[in-house]
């Protein structure tokens, strides 16, 4: 089998296929250099849910539950920063407080109300503008460490090359059938199954039997470092509603903090000065000490997003499986995508993937 695309979804799929006994090649000129490189790594099916995405929420819960076993099966998976700590949800005004109440109402028994004194005991650096707090049990992982572990596990199965097209079957085969990939140097790799997991690259890949309806949604994200006197800066993920905007802060074990993330569909592909300003403004509103951190890195990457914000996951033609369009949920849904593709390759249809059929927009 050939997996096209080396983001966290493609890497997870390739490794799951290897574990199931398949001969696999993953093809990508720069694995884990796209949205995976920028991602914060929150595994947050509750705090990430939108009202219009019930099928996506069910898939996210299943994928989050599968994460520990998934990482156990990856050599070095124990060093990927996976932690099952609570997320602190915060509000800075009455409208933001109502947003937290709405989240709690959608998930009775799973979102705990926290008094402000308790919230400040949990996170002493919270600022005076915080007026409400909730707590939910969620997880996080370090996507860069996870991608590195998966690449190490795949070893020489990773082909650093660019796929320029899918190979069609001969005239006697099923219409649209795929038998491999063509690389930029003119060589080909034949395979009984091809998995296209190349994010936005799937939209214009020659040989695709349909045009995946993907659009780029750019996200700015920041990485900062806390000075020794402010460590640990945070002990849990903080997600805040700030005058209708949202910001999150994800601590890492090495003293860095990830702050994100904007969503914009217009403008250039680089880091937006306005986006950096908005993230820092909102983060400081919740935790004023953010102003004392060292800014290490600003990153922007386009996320592949579909019209209904759910992924394209399933069979597109004989010999062709598709796993793209994960938007901001690639890290969270990687174990589910890997399991689904492995089952599809065996001729089974995973029920959780049915709402994400690639042909649903046809």
Residue pairs with C-beta under 8 A, 6 or more apart in sequence:
1 17
1 22
1 23
1 24
1 25
1 191
1 192
1 193
1 194
1 195
1 345
2 24
2 25
2 26
2 27
2 180
2 181
2 189
2 191
2 193
2 194
2 195
3 10
3 13
3 14
3 17
3 24
3 25
3 26
3 27
3 194
3 195
3 197
4 10
4 27
4 28
4 163
4 181
4 194
4 195
4 196
4 197
4 198
4 201
4 202
4 205
5 26
5 27
5 28
5 196
5 197
5 198
5 199
5 201
5 202
5 324
6 26
6 27
6 28
6 30
6 31
6 32
6 151
6 158
7 28
7 31
7 32
7 34
7 35
7 36
7 147
7 197
7 198
7 199
7 330
8 32
8 36
8 39
8 143
8 146
8 147
8 150
8 330
8 331
8 334
9 197
9 323
9 324
9 326
9 330
9 333
9 334
9 337
9 338
10 26
10 28
10 31
10 195
10 197
10 198
10 323
11 26
11 31
11 32
11 147
11 150
11 151
11 154
11 334
12 70
12 150
12 334
12 335
12 337
12 338
13 195
13 197
13 323
13 337
13 338
13 341
13 342
14 24
14 26
14 150
14 154
14 157
15 73
15 74
15 150
15 153
15 154
15 338
16 338
16 339
16 341
16 342
17 24
17 195
17 338
17 341
17 342
17 345
18 24
18 153
18 154
18 157
19 73
20 342
20 345
20 346
22 345
24 154
24 157
25 157
25 158
25 159
25 189
25 191
26 154
26 157
26 158
26 159
27 159
27 161
27 162
27 163
27 181
27 183
27 189
28 158
28 159
28 160
28 161
28 198
29 160
29 161
29 162
30 160
31 147
31 151
31 158
31 160
32 143
32 144
32 147
32 148
32 151
34 199
34 301
34 302
35 199
35 219
35 301
35 302
35 303
35 304
35 330
36 143
36 144
36 147
36 330
36 331
37 143
37 144
37 147
37 299
37 301
38 219
38 221
38 261
38 299
38 300
38 301
39 143
39 221
39 330
39 331
40 140
40 143
40 221
40 248
40 250
40 258
40 260
40 261
41 81
41 140
41 141
41 142
41 143
41 146
41 250
41 258
41 331
42 48
42 87
42 138
42 139
42 140
42 237
42 248
42 250
42 331
42 332
43 63
43 64
43 67
43 138
43 139
43 140
43 141
43 331
43 332
44 60
44 87
44 138
44 139
44 237
44 239
44 332
45 57
45 60
45 61
45 63
45 64
45 138
45 332
46 103
46 107
46 110
46 111
46 136
46 138
47 87
47 89
47 103
47 136
47 138
47 239
48 60
48 328
48 329
48 332
49 56
49 57
49 60
49 103
49 106
49 107
50 56
50 309
51 106
52 308
52 309
53 308
53 309
53 310
55 310
55 355
55 356
56 309
56 310
56 329
56 355
58 352
59 333
59 336
59 352
59 353
59 355
59 356
60 329
60 332
60 333
60 336
62 336
62 352
63 332
63 333
63 334
63 335
63 336
63 337
64 138
64 139
64 332
66 335
66 336
66 339
67 82
67 139
67 141
67 335
68 82
70 77
70 334
70 335
70 338
71 77
71 78
71 80
71 82
71 141
71 146
72 78
74 80
74 146
74 149
74 150
74 153
75 149
75 152
75 153
76 148
76 149
76 152
76 153
77 146
77 149
79 145
79 149
80 141
80 142
80 145
80 146
80 149
81 140
81 141
81 142
81 145
81 252
81 253
82 139
82 140
82 141
82 142
83 139
83 140
83 141
84 137
84 138
84 139
85 139
85 140
85 235
85 236
85 237
86 135
86 136
86 137
86 138
86 236
87 135
87 136
87 137
87 138
87 236
87 237
87 238
87 239
88 114
88 119
88 122
88 123
88 133
88 134
88 135
88 236
88 237
88 238
88 239
89 100
89 103
89 111
89 133
89 134
89 135
89 136
89 239
89 240
89 241
90 96
90 100
90 119
90 126
90 130
90 132
90 133
90 238
90 239
90 240
90 241
90 286
91 97
91 99
91 100
91 130
91 131
91 132
91 133
91 240
91 241
92 129
92 130
92 131
92 240
92 241
92 242
92 243
92 285
92 286
93 131
93 243
94 131
95 243
95 244
96 131
96 132
96 240
96 241
96 242
96 243
96 244
97 131
97 132
99 241
100 111
100 132
100 133
100 134
100 241
103 111
103 134
103 136
104 111
104 113
104 134
107 136
110 136
110 137
111 134
111 135
111 136
112 134
112 135
112 136
113 133
113 134
113 135
114 122
114 133
114 134
114 135
115 133
116 130
116 131
116 132
116 133
118 133
119 126
119 130
119 133
120 126
122 135
122 235
122 236
123 234
123 235
123 236
123 238
123 287
125 230
125 233
125 234
125 287
125 288
125 289
126 286
126 287
127 284
127 285
127 286
127 287
127 288
129 285
129 286
130 240
130 286
138 237
140 237
140 250
141 331
142 252
143 331
146 331
146 334
151 158
159 183
159 189
161 183
161 184
161 185
162 183
162 184
163 181
163 182
163 183
163 184
163 198
163 205
164 182
164 183
164 184
164 206
165 181
165 182
165 205
165 206
165 207
166 178
166 180
166 181
166 182
166 194
166 196
166 205
166 206
166 207
166 208
166 320
167 178
167 179
167 180
167 181
167 182
167 188
167 190
167 207
168 176
168 177
168 178
168 179
168 207
169 177
169 178
169 179
169 318
169 319
173 179
173 318
174 317
174 318
176 209
176 316
176 317
176 318
176 320
177 317
177 318
177 319
177 320
178 194
178 207
178 209
178 317
178 318
178 319
178 320
179 190
179 191
179 192
179 319
180 188
180 189
180 190
180 191
180 194
181 188
181 189
181 191
181 194
182 188
183 189
191 319
192 319
193 319
193 320
193 321
193 345
194 319
194 320
194 321
195 321
195 322
195 323
195 341
196 202
196 205
196 208
196 316
196 320
196 321
196 322
196 323
196 324
197 322
197 323
197 324
197 337
198 205
198 324
199 214
199 303
199 304
199 324
199 326
200 214
200 216
200 302
200 304
200 324
202 208
202 212
202 214
202 304
202 312
202 322
202 324
202 325
203 211
203 212
203 213
203 214
203 304
208 316
209 316
209 317
209 320
210 316
210 358
210 359
210 362
212 306
212 312
212 322
212 324
212 325
212 358
213 306
213 307
213 361
214 304
214 305
214 306
214 312
214 324
214 325
215 265
215 304
215 305
215 306
216 265
216 269
216 302
216 303
216 304
216 305
217 263
217 264
217 265
217 302
217 303
217 305
217 327
217 328
218 262
218 263
218 264
218 265
218 267
218 269
218 272
218 300
218 301
218 302
218 303
219 260
219 261
219 262
219 263
219 264
219 300
219 301
219 302
219 303
219 328
220 260
220 261
220 262
220 264
220 271
220 272
220 275
220 276
220 279
220 298
220 299
220 300
221 258
221 259
221 260
221 261
221 262
221 279
221 298
221 299
221 300
221 301
222 258
222 259
222 260
222 276
222 279
222 280
222 295
222 297
222 298
222 299
223 256
223 257
223 258
223 259
223 295
223 296
223 297
223 298
223 299
224 256
224 257
224 259
224 290
224 293
224 294
224 295
224 296
225 255
225 256
225 257
225 293
225 294
225 296
226 232
226 233
226 255
226 256
226 257
226 293
227 292
227 293
227 294
230 289
230 292
230 293
231 255
232 251
232 255
233 251
233 255
233 257
233 289
233 293
234 249
234 251
234 257
234 287
235 251
236 251
237 248
237 249
237 250
237 251
238 248
238 249
238 286
238 287
239 246
239 247
239 248
240 246
240 247
240 248
240 249
240 282
240 283
240 285
240 286
242 282
242 285
242 286
243 282
245 278
245 282
246 282
247 259
247 260
247 279
247 282
247 283
247 286
248 258
248 259
248 260
248 261
249 257
249 258
249 259
249 283
249 286
249 287
249 290
250 257
250 258
250 259
250 260
251 257
252 258
256 296
257 290
257 293
259 279
259 280
259 283
259 290
260 279
261 279
261 328
262 272
262 275
262 278
262 279
263 328
264 272
264 275
269 300
269 302
270 300
271 298
271 299
271 300
272 300
275 300
276 298
280 290
280 291
283 290
284 290
284 291
303 326
303 327
303 328
303 330
304 324
304 325
304 326
304 327
305 325
305 327
306 312
306 325
306 327
306 361
307 361
309 327
310 325
310 355
310 356
311 323
311 324
311 325
311 326
311 327
311 329
311 333
311 337
311 356
312 322
312 323
312 324
312 325
312 356
312 357
312 358
313 322
313 323
313 337
313 340
313 341
313 353
313 356
313 357
313 358
314 321
314 322
314 340
314 344
314 353
314 354
314 356
314 357
314 358
314 359
315 321
315 322
315 344
315 358
316 322
316 358
316 359
321 341
321 344
321 345
322 358
323 337
323 340
323 341
326 333
326 337
336 352
336 353
339 350
340 350
340 352
340 353
343 349
343 350
344 350
344 353
